[in-house]
Amino acid sequence: MMDALVIGAGPAGLMAAEALAQAGLRVTVAEARPSPARKFLMAGKSGLNLTKAEPLETFLAALGPDARTLEPMLRAFGPTEVQAWASGLDQPLFTGSTGRVFPATMKASPLLRAWLARLDSLGVTLRRRWRWEGWDGAQVLMQTPDGPMRLTPTVTVLACGGASWARLGSDGAWAANLPDLTAPFQPANMGFRINWSAHMAAHMGHAVKGVALHAGGAVSRGEFVLTRHGIEGGGIYEVSRQLRDGAPLTVDLMPDLTEETIRERLARPRGKASLGNHLRKTLKLPPVKQALLMEFARPLPDDMAPLIKALPIAHDGPMPLDQAISTAGGLRWDALDQALMLRNRPGTFAAGEMLDWEAPTGGYLITACLATGLWAGQHAAQWAADQGSATAR
């Protein structure tokens, strides 16, 4: 028996389930994989960044063009509310120097266990290996370990995830069930491919720190890492939307020095020192930055200051979709009303990364997934209540 069906057991789906259960509905969560929240758990392996402790206006600005659409949901459940929610699950938090908020354990598993226990206490039923296969009229079609099932819940919340990390369940296959309602998937928060010269081999795996990356008006002061296949890391992710959309990438190797200061220092007598030693002594330019300068700026001009301040980085486009941390594209906003209900299917709501939005890493992604899940769950509960009142009349 169920009043509400939630399809997908990631952060958005579990938050929707919690809202529905707190409203008194009998809730079933259908998860296609053998266990819930696999991508959430993977994110926690490097330290679960739940949110960003900063003013909401600053938080919204980081979302770029999607801020206006997501703003009502984030005003209802933003960084402050996320922290209170996690603390309510007995998860101590700490805030890093950059404002990023983490569980004290730096893991996702303790929080997930506490969350699942709360949902169980609310009567939520979790069904594993249940895959959604669309509709037949008003019936929701599910493929389960016991064979095909046809369900008729009062309300349904879709929280099917994006289209990256398919091995964890986010394969985007659900899009086939929503023809003409989805925007093409694109990678987000991804690295970029570079076919390195042989001389760069010694620098693979090294982090490039103390730089400023510029792309299409966006600026990132984060670091990035050189890999065998290109460039990865938080600094790159912060400008990945602009790079994906065609903006050129330049890197300021010495963002705390002016071009004129760099020029004056490089003009000091060099003597018999090699160029590398001269760069190291006058600018404290480490080997990995020197290597990038040689990779992308040879033959070096007499005046290197402009290049050091704006080194053009040529790349071969984004890494493959399945290697991206998240995705853009998905269920279009114009297919939904303000309650996140599908316009063409009353009683069916949607939330999380399956919606057509993107956000940088750093707590923005998880916060917005939780916020949209709560919003969809609360509005679905209200819709179910309204249907019950109409039936009673």
N, C-alpha and C positions, 0 to 999 in steps of 0.2 A: 504494500500500500504506500502511496506517495501523493503528496500535494504538489511538490516541487521537484524538478529534476535539474541537476547541475551537471553539465557535460564538461569535464576537465577538472583535474584535482591539483592545479597549480595555485599560486597565491591568489589570483583573481577568483578562481572557482571556489576555493575554500572560504574566502571572505564572503562571497555571495551566499554560500551555504550557511555560514554563521548568521548572516543577517536574516535569512529566511527562517532558520530554526528559532532564532530569538523572537521572531514574529509569531511563533506557534505553529508553523507548517511542518508537516512530515517531509523530510528532505532525503533524497537519494543523490549521491554524487557518483557519476559514472566516469571511470578512468580507464583509458585504453591500455595503459601499461600495467605491469604487475604490481607497481607500487606508486604512491602519489608523489607529486612535487619533485620529480627527478632533476629538473633543471635548477630549481631552487636549491636543492642539496648540492649540486655541482657548483653553483655560485658561492656557496658557503665554504668550499674547500680552500679558497684563497682569502677567506675572511668575509663574512656576510655583511655587506654594506646595505643596511636597511633603508636609510634615508640620509638627508643632508640637513644639518642644523643651521638654517639660515632663514632670513625673513622670507615670507611667502612670495613677495614680489620678485625677489632675487631668484627664488626657486622657479617661479613661472617663466622668468626671462630665459632660463637655461633650456626650456623646452622649445624655444623658437616659434615657428609658425603654428605648432600644435597647442600652444599655451592657451589661446582663446577658447578652444573647444574643451580642453581639460580643466579649465579654471573652476567651474562650479563644483566639480568632483573633488578637486584638491583644496578648495576652501572648506569643504565639508570634512575632508579627511586628508590633511597635509602632514608635513614633517612632525609637527607637535603631536598630532593625534596618533601617528605611527609609533612614536616613542612611548606614548601612554598605553597603547594597545600591547606592545611587546612587554612592557613592564607589568601589565596585567596578567601576562602569561608567566610571571615570575622569572623573567629573563633580564638580569642586570645589563645595563648598556653603558658604553663609554663613547665619548666624542673625541675624534682625533684632531690634530692641529689644523687640518683643512676643513673641519666641520662635518666630516663624514661620521656617521653613527653606526656602531657595530655592537652586537652582543658581546658581553665580556668574555664569553667562551671562544669568540671568533668563528663559531660554527653555526650551521643552519639546523643540524639534527636535533639539538635539545629544544629549540623553539618549535620545530615541526612536531616533535613528540608531544609537547605540551598543548599545542594547538589541536592536534588530532584527538587528544584526550578530552579537551573541552568540547569539541564537536560531537564526540561519542556521548558525552554526558547530556548533550542537547538532543540526543536521539537521531543524529545524522547517520545514515547508512552509507558506507563506502563500498562500491562495487568495482572490483578490479577486472581488467581485461574485457571491459565493455566498450565497444567502439561504435560511435554514432555513424549511421549510414543514410541519414536524411529523413524524409517524411513520406508518408502515404496518407494524404489528406490531413486529418488532425492527429494522426498517430506518429509518434517518434519511433524510428526504426533503429534497433540496436542489435549488434552482433555480440553474443556473449559466449562464455565457455559452455553454456547449456543450449546453445543454438540461437536462432533469431528470436527477437522479442519485439512486441509492439506495445508501446506505452502511451498512456493518455494522461499525463500530468496536467494539473491546472495551469502551472507556469513552468517554463523552461528557461534556464540561463546557460548560454553558450560561453565557455571560457576555454577555448580549444588551443590557445597558444599561437605562436608565430610559425615560421618555416625554417628555423635554423636549429642545429643540434638534433637532427632527426632521431638519432639513436636514443635520445632521452625522451622522445615522444612528440616534440614540436616539429612535425613533418609537413604541416600545411595541407594535408590531404582533405581536411574538412571543406576547403574552398570549393571542391566539386559539388558539395551539397547546397551551395549558395551561388548558383550561376548568375552572372550579370550584376552581382552585388559587391564584387571584390576588385580592389586595385592590385596590379601585379606586385608580387613580393620583391623586395630589394634588400640587400644586406645593410645593416646598420651596426655601428660600433664594431667596425671590422678593420683589419689590416689591409695594406696595399702591397701589390706584387712589384718586386724589383729584380731584374736580372743583373746581379752584382758582377763586377769585374773580379778577376782572381785575387787581386791584392786585398780585397775586403774580407777574405776568408778568416784572417786572424782576428777580426772584430765581431764575428757572428756571436750572438748571445749577449753582447755588451749593451748596456743602457746608455742612452744619450740624455744627459741631465743638464739643467741650467740653460734651457733654450726657450725660445718662443716660436710657436708654429703659427703661420698665417695662411688662411685660405678663404677666399670670398668674403672678406670682412670679419671673419671669425678669428679669434686669437686664443691659443692655448699655451699655458706655461707648464703643462705636464711633460713628463719624460716619455721616451719611447725606446723600443728595443730593436736591434738589428737581428733578423733571423735569416736563415738560408734562403727563404722565399721572399723576403721583403721587410716591411716595417710594421710593428705591432705596438700596442700599449695605450695607456690612458690619454697621453697627449695627442696621439693620432685619432683616437676615438672621438675626442671632443671636436674635431674638425672633419670627421669622416662624412657627414652629410654634405658639406660643401665640396669635398673632394669627389665624392660619388657623382655629384651633379655637375662636375666639370671644372670647378675652380682650380687654378694652379696652386701648388704647395711651395712655400718658401720657409726657410728656417733661419731665424736669427740666432747665430751661434753664441753671441755675446750680448744678450738683451739688456744687461745692466751698464753697458758702455755705449757712448754715442759713437757715431761713425767717425767724427773728427778725433775723438780720443784714441780710437783704434788706429787711425791713420798716423797720429803723432807717435804712438808707441812703436808701430812698425817701422817708422823712419829712424829709430835709434840705430847707431852703428852696429852692423852685424858681424863684422870681422870674418873669421874663418868658420863661424857657426853654420851648420846646415839650416835650411829653411825650417825644418821641423823643430830644431832646437831654438831657433829664433822665435817661432810662434809660441813655443812653450814658455820661454823666458819672458817675452814681452807681454803676452796675453794670457799666460797660463792655459793655453788651448791644449786639452788632453789629446792623446793619440786618436781616439775614436772620432773626435770632431775634425782633426786634421785629415783623417781618412775620408770623411764625407766631403771635405773641401776638395781633396784631390779627385774623388770619384765624380763629382758633378761640376767642377769648375776648371778643369785643365783644358788648355794651357792657362796657367794662372796669369792674370794681368799684373802690371806693375803696381797698380792701386787695388789692393785686395779688400780694403775696408768695406766697399759696397757689397761685395759677395759675402763677407763674414756677417753682415747685417741682414742679408736677404739672399741666402743660398737657395737657388731653385732645385727642387728635388723631383726628378723625372721618375714616374712610376708607370706600371702597365695596368692600372685599374685595380678595383677591389678584389680581395680574396673571395673564394667561392661562397655562395649564400650559406651553405651548411656550416661554414667555419665562422660565421659572424656571431657575435654575442646575442644580437637581437635582429629584428627585421622591421623594415618599413613596408607599407602596403597591407593588404588584408581587407576586412569588411569596411566598406566606405561609410563615412559619417552620414552621408545623405540617405543611406538606407535605414537610418535609425532616427527615432525621435529624441527629444531631450531627456527622456527617461532611459535611454539606451534600449528601447524596444524596437524590434524590426517593424518597419512600417507595413510590410506586406504579410506579416504573420503576428497578429495581436497575441500577447501572452508569451512571446519568445523574446528574451533579452540577450544582450551580449556584453562581454567585458574582457579586459586584459589585453595581452599582446596581439590577439587576433584582430583587434581594431586597427584602423589605418592611422597610426601615429608612431613616433619614435622619440627617444630621449637619450641623452648621454648617460654613460655609466656614472657612478658616484652616488647612488641612492635614488636617483630620479626614476629609473625604470621600475624598481620594486614598489616604490611609493605610489606611482601612478597605476600600477596593476592592482594594488590593494584598494586604492580609491575608486577605480572604476568597478571593481568587484563589489564593493560595499554599495555603491550607487545603484548598480543593476539589481543586487539582491533586495535592497530596501524598496525600490520601485516595483520589483516583481511581487514582493509581499503585499504591497498596497494594491496592486492590480488584482491579485488573488482575493484580497479582502473585498474589493469593490464588486468582483464577480459573485462572491458569496452573498453580499447584500442584495444584489440584483436578483439572484435566484430566490432568496428568501421572500422578496417582494412579489 
